[in-house]
Amino acid sequence: MAGVDFGWGSSGKLSAVLAALRARGGERSRFVGLASGLGRPVLAGSPVERWFDLPDAEPERERELARIVREQRVGAALVVLDGGLARALGDCGVPVVFVDSLPFLWTEGDRAELPLDAEVYCAQRCVDLPPECTGVLADVRRLRWVDAVIAGGGAGRRAAPGPRPRRALVTLGGLRAPQLEDWASYPQLVLPAALEALAASGVEEVHIAGNLPAWLAGQLVDSCPVPAATTVGALAHEDFLHRLAECDVLLASPGLTTLLEAGRLAVPTVCLPPQNLSQIFNGRFHERAVGGGSRVVWPKDVFAEDEALALRAGGEGSALDLIYGGIARAARQHRRATSAALRGQVVEALRRVEREPGTDWGALTAEVGTGGAAQVADALVEVLGATGPAH
């Protein structure tokens, strides 16, 4: 099993599928993990027997992967979004169940990065599929559409929000992106804005999740007014779901897995500005589903979302250059002004949460369904059954 080292959504999906496998008697299977160094804290407590790191350079990476497959007697692979690793495992003779949570993102410029001949290609349902994606997906040999691949944890929605949110959860996700000149630029711009807005809105308690290093978290928390009870720390997936279920409002860097998990619990959610290309789509999908006023966008002098979307015709990397460059430049040259502009938007979004208690915060999740983890688990069991005895 492996998830792309880009944020934490892929690890959340691995956790959800593993839980679904356990629920149907998957204890007979052995699980080993490949790469996914960023997401391992999210998978704490999952039944992964051992993790293997892979060399960066070829051909050492290819040889090491072949050795692991042989010595661990791998019967199948579950890979979330890491197309290169999925293709490499296929080259080693391993049948791959590939989970694509972003099928709306790809264009012809991304075709070479996708495992179009995977044993089962599980594409997560989406509320909109741009026409430039259809040609790529049409060439997937064994395409299977699945519901949202999210966990059923969190023990249901336990929070009972009053007229004003008192407990908040802020999640910045994995905070590591290839090509980003300085990954700290995003939290430096966004976290003070979010914390100041929460304090100004009367929120009393906030936990900041994500892999924010202690030194940077302390620096940013000390730099601005914050709610009286402010804590910081990464959370394993089940712990995150419990915390999510108990909060009155979520402020999230709009990773799709997080938005769908919050929707399953009907948690009022404010989308913080996007860190990457997919989060532009995610924030727009969420805002359209729940109604306007729930999304914070970058000032135009950071970057224009429509320009980033237009650039994706040349592949995701072209758009990411614009996004990452704009965020890094804003952090260097006009951090205070950018944070102030974001703070104002967050305050307005929090007022909307307070002002419109009847909003259907589960609308996006309802559109795509919640059974995807079990459906991917079914695909993996089918593949394992076809390869012989349980592995």
N, C-alpha and C positions, 0 to 999 in steps of 0.2 A: 504494500500500500504506500502511496505517496501523494503529496499535494504540492502544488506549485508554491515556491517561496516568494509569494507576492501577497502581502496581507495575510489575514488569518481565516478568511472565509473557507478556503479549501480544507483546512484542518477541522473546522466546524462541521463540514460535510462528511469528512472521514469519520469523525466522532458519531455523527448521526447514523451513518450506515453501519458502523460497528455495533451500535446499540440495537439496530434493527436485526442484525445477524444474531446477536445474543438472544434476542427475544424469540427467535425461531429455532433455537437450539444450536447456534453456531459455536458452542464451546468446544466442539470436536475439531475445529479448525485452528491452525497456528497462524499467527500474523507476525510478519516482520515488516519494518518500515524502512523506506529508502529516502535519503536526503531529508527534505522537509524540516531542516533545522530551525527555521523561524517558527513553525507551528507546533513544535513538540510540547511547549508548556500548555497549549490548549488541550492537548491529548493526554495530559497527566491523568492516570487512573484507567486509561483504555488498555485493552488486553493485547498490547504490542510486546511481543517477547523480546525483541531486540531491534535497535536502530543501526543502520549502516550509512555512513557518509560515503559519498562518491567523489573521486578526483574531478577537478575542473577540466583538465586537459585530456584530449584524445591522443593516442588510443588507450591510455591508462584507464579512462573512465569505462570504455567498452569492455576491456579485459576484466575489470573489477566487477562490473555488472554481470558478466557471464559467469564469473566465479560464484557470486552470491546466489544466482539462480540455480546453479548446479548443486552447490553444497547445501543450500537450504531446501532443496527439492520443491521449488516453487511451482505450484499447479496453476495459478492464475494471478492476475494483478488487478488491483483497484487503483486507478490514477485519476486525480481531480485536477484538471486544467493544465497539467504539465505535458504538453503535446510531444516535446522532444523526448522525454523519458518514456512516454507511452510507446513511441515508435521504436526506441532502442530496446525496450522489453519485447516488443513484437519480433524484432530482429533476432532476439535470443530464443525465439520459439515459445514465448509465454503468451497465452491468450489474455487480452487486456479488456477490462470493462472501464471505459473512459467516461468520466462525468464532465460535461460541458455546461457550466452554469451561466455562461455568457454567449449563447448562440447568436444573439442580436448584435454582437460586436464585430463579427468577422466580415472581411471583404476579400476580394481576390488577392490582395497584398498579404493576407495572413494564411493563405491556403497551405503553403509549404510547412507551416508550423503545426498543423493539425493532423491527428492520426486518423485519417479518413477511412482506413481499412481496419480499425479496431474490431475486435470480436463482437463487442456491443458498444455502441456510441450512444450514451444516455444524455440527451439534450434536455435541459430544464425548461419547462414551459415558460413563456414570457408573454407579456401583454401586448407586445408589438414586435414584429419582425421586419426590419427595413428591407426593401427589395434587393439591396446590394449583398445581403447575406444569403439569399435563397440559392444562388448558383453554387456556392461553396457547400452548403448543407445538402444540396441535391446529389452531390458526389460521395456522400458518406455511404459506405456499403451496407452497414447494418444499423440504421438510425432508429432509435427508440425514444419517443418523447416521454418525459416523466414529470411528475409534480415537483414542487419545491422540495429540495433535499435538505430538510431541516429536522432538528431533533424534537422529540415530544417531551423533553425535560422541562424543569421549572415548576412542576407540580401545579400547573394551572395558574391563572391570574389571581393573586392574593391581595394585591394592593386595592385600597378603597380610597381613591383620591378625593380630597375635599374640594372646596371651591377654588383653592390655589395650590399648585404643586409644592410639596415640602421636601420630597426626596427625589434626587436626580441621579442618573447614571450617565456618565460621559464616556464614550468609547472612541478611541482614535485608531483602533485596529492594529495591524502589524507594523505600520510605520517603517517599512523598508521597501524600497522600490528600485529595481534596476534603472540606471540612467539618472537617478535623482542626484544632483550635484551635492546636496546636503539634506539628508532626510529630516534633520532637526528643523528645517525651515517651516514645515507644515505645523508642528505643534507650537513653535514660537509665535506664529501668526494667529493660530486658531484657539489654542487653549486659554490664553488670557482673556480673549474676547468672550468665550463661552462662560468662564468662571465669573467674570465681572457681570455679565448679563444675568446669570443665575442669582448672584448676590443681590443685584438691584431688583430682582423680581421676587425676593422674599424666600427663596429656597434656603432651607436650613441645613440640609445634609446632601453631600455629593460624593460619589466615588468615581475616580478616574481610572478606567481600565485601559488595557493595551500594554505594549512592551516598552513603555516610556522609562528610560533609565532613571534611577533615583536622583542622580545629580541634576539632570535636566528638569525632572518633575519638581524638585525642591526649588530650583531657580525660578521656574515659571509660576508656581504657587505663591512664592514670596514676592513676586513682582506686581501683584494686583490684588484688589479686594476679592475675597472668596467667601463662600458660605461658612458658617461657624464650624461645622463638622465636615472637614474635607479630608478624604483619604485617597491614597494612590496605590495601585498594585495590579499586576497581571492576574487574571482569573482563569482557572481551568474551565472547560466548556460547561460542565454541569453547574459549577459555582456561578458562572456568568448568567446562566439561565435563571437560577434562583434569584440572583440580585436583580435581574431584569424584571422578573415577575413581581417583585416587591416595590419597585420604584414608581413614582408618580409621572415622571417624564424621562425620556431618553434623548440625549443629544449625541448623534452618531455621525462620524465620517461614513458616508452612505455606501458601505459594502452591502451587496445584495443579500447575503446570508443573514446579516444582522437585521436588516429591514424586514425580512420575511419572518425571522424568529420573533421580532417585536410585534409584528402583525398577528402572528398566531396567538399572542397573549393580549392583543388589543392595547398595547402600551402607547400612549401619546408620544409621538416622535418628531423631533426637529432634525432635519438633515443638515449637517454642517457642510461647508464647501467641499467640492470633490478633490480628492488627492490624485486621481488618474482619470483615464478616458471612460472606463466602464461606470465610474461613479456619477458621471454626468447623466448617463442613461438612467441609472438607478434612482437618482434624486428626482428626475423628471417623471419616471414611472410612479414613484411614491406620491409625488405632489398631485399628479393627475388622478390617482385613485382616491386620495383622501380629501381632495379639494385644495385650493391655493393657500399660500401663507405658511407652509411648513418647511420651506427650503431656503437655505442661505446660499447665495452665489457670490463669486469673487467679483470685486470691482473690475470694470473693464480694463483698467491699466495693469491688472495682473494677467488676465487673458480672457478672451471672449469665447464662450462655450461653442457658439455656432462655428467659429473658425476652427476650433479643435475637431469638431465633428466633420467638417469638410475635409480636413487633412487626413482623416483616417482612410480615405480612398487609396492612399499609398501604403497602407498597413498601419497597425496600431502605433508603431514606433514613431512615425511622423507626427502624430498628434501628441504623443507623450513628450516629445522635445519641446513643443510649445507650452504644455502644461507645467512641466517641471522647471523649465527656464523661467516662466513667469512667477512661479512660487518662490524660487530661489532669489530672483531679482527683487521681489517685494520684501523679502526678509532682510536683504542687505540694504536696500535703498529707502524704503518707506514703510518700515514695520509698524510704527505707531499709528500712522494714518490708516493703513490697511486694517489693523486690528480694531480701530475705532469704528470703521465702516461695518465690519463684521459684527461687532458688539451690538450696534443698532439693529441690525437684521435679526439677531438672536432674540433680543428683547421683544421685538414685534412678533416673532414666531411664538414665544412663550405667552404673550398676551392672547394670541389666537387660541392656544391650548386652553387657557383659563376661560376665555370668552365663549368658546364653542364646545361645551362638554359632550354634546351629542354626536361629535364627529366619529365616523366609523374608521377607527385606526387599523382595523384588520382588513380593509378593503383590498389592498394589493395582494396579500396572502390568499385571500378568498378567490381572487381571479386565477391564480395558478395552482391551487390545491396544496395539500400538505402531505401527501403520501409518497413523496419521491424517495425518501430513505429506504422504505420497504421495497419499492419497485427496483431500486438499484441493487439491494440485497438479493432480490429474486434473480436478477440477471447474473449476479456473481455466483449464486448457488447453481444456476443452470450451467454456467461455464465450468464450474468445478465438477459437476456431475458428468459433463461430457469428457473431462480429462481423466476420469478413472476414480480411484479411491480418494477419500477425503484427504486434504493436505492441510 
